[in-house]
Amino acid sequence: MAQSTARPASGDSTTRSRTHTWEAPTTYLDAGDRPGLELVRLSLDGHLPSAPICGTLGFRLVEADEGRAAFEGDPGEHLFNPMGTVHGGFLATLLDSALGTAVMTTLPAGRAYTTVQLGVNMVRPVFGDTPALRCEGTVLHVGRTTATAEARVTGTADGRLYAHGTTTCLVFDAPRAG
């Protein structure tokens, strides 16, 4: 499981330091011939490690069901852009994670996906002191070669909409591990 800390560096109140640790990445290909929902639930339960990007950006998988996945993330000043707001890439990555994981929950064993299109709409700024955000992705369509999904990022404290997005994923036969 990823762990992260942030603190002033060297006693200087303007300089910060952030470190995190993560488990060696395990791809779903390494976890055997299991359907997507089972693999996602193994990750949710801690039997498979989270993707390192979760610790890097400070978000985590919190729910998964057939055709649906939810992540929660913690904004902070370490994610700032030059304008002093949280970089849009944080929201885009949070959306991409929920969208792709929602698609994964629908795939049978031996099938995989990759994002080929990501549409992101940010509707309000995220600041360093914005409380945790929740992103829920829902599958709209899964076919033999493509899948689509939509997601919303809302505040866990106030339910306000911060961003929404869509994806198109390519669905393909997963390469065999080994």
N, C-alpha and C positions, 0 to 999 in steps of 0.2 A: 504494500500500500504506500502511496506517495505521502510524504510529509513535507511541509514547507514552513519556513520561518522567515520573518523580516525584522530587522532591527537596525538602529543606527550603527554605522561602522566606525571603529576607532574613536568613539566618544564624540565625534563630530555630529551635531544635530542636523546638518544638512545632507550628510552622506548616508545612504542606506545600503544594506547588504541583504540579499535574499538567497537562500539555498534550499534545495529540495533533494529528496532521495526517491528512488523508484526501484521496483523489481525489474530484473531483466525482462525485456518484452517477450511475451508468448503470443504468437499469432493463433488465431482460431484454427489454422491449418495444423498446428502442433497438438491440438486438443482432441484429435480423433475425428471419426466420421459421425458427427452429431448434427442435428438440425440447429438452425440459427437461434431459435428461442432458448434452447437448452444451453448453448454456448454463452449467450448474453446473461442468462440467469446464473451460470457458474461464475461469471465475472462479477455480477451484482452481489453474490453471496461470498465473494472473496476467494473462491477456489481457483480462479484464474486471475492474474494480476490485471489491474487497470492499465489502459494505454498510457505510456509515459506523458503524453500531451496533457492528460488530466492534471497531473501534479505540476507540470510546467506552468499551466495557466490557472490552476486553482479551481477546477470543477470536478464533479463526480457523478457517476450513474446512480440514480436513486430509485428508479422504478423501471420495470420492463414487463410487457405483456404482448400477446400476439398483435402485431401491427402498431405497437406504441412503445415509446421509450421516453424517459424523463431524466434530465440532468439538472443539477444545481451548481451554481458557480458563485464565487466570492470576488466582487470587484475590489480594486485597491489601487493605490497610487503607482504600484509597480507596473501597472498596465496602461499608464497615461500616454497619450500622444502629446505633441507640442502645445496643444490648446488647453491642456490640464483636464481633459476628460478621458475616460477609458477608451482605448483604441477600438475602433470598429472591428478589427480582426478578432478580438475576444468574443464579441457577439456572433460574428460569422463562424468561428470555430465551435462555439457552443451550439449554434443552429446545425452546422454540418454534422456534429456528433450525434445529436438527437435524431436528426433526419435519417442518417445512415444506419444508426442502431435500430430505429423503428423498422427500416427495410430488412435488416438482418434477421429480426425476429420472425419474419415471414418465410425465410428461405429454408428449403429442405437441406438435409445433409448433402455435402458435395457441391453446393452452390455458393457463390460469393458475389460481392458487389463492389463497385467503385463509383464515386461521384463523378459525373460528367458535366453537370450543370448545377450551380448553386445561385439562387436569387435571394438577396438579402435586402430588407427594408428596415431601416432604423427610424424609429418615430420619436424618440426622446433621448437626451443625453444620459449617459451613465457616469457618475462621479465616483471618486475614491471612497466616499462614505455611503454610497448607495448600498442598502442591505442586499442580502443574497438574491440572486436571480434564478428563476426556474424556467427551463426550456422543455416543452413537451412536443414531441414529434409524433405525427400520425400518418400512417400509410394511406395513400389514396388509390393506388393501382400497383399490382405486381403482375408482370407478364413473364414470358419466357426469356426476353432479352432486356427489358427495361422495367423500372419501378419508379413511381413518383410518390412524394410525401410532402407534407406541410408542417410547419412548426411555429410556435409563438414563444417569445421570451417575456415573462412577466415578473414583477416583483413579488417575492415571497411574503413580504410584510404588507404590501398595499394592493397587490393584484393588478397594478398598472402595466399596460403594454409598453415594452421598450423596443421590441423588434419582432419581425415575423419573416418567414422565408419559405422557400420551396426548393426541392431538389428533383433532378432526374438522375437515376443511377443506372449504370450498365450492370446487368445480371449475367453471370457467366459460370462455367464449370470451374470450380476451384482447383488450382494446381495441387498436386499431391505433395505432402511434406516429405522431406527425407532426401 
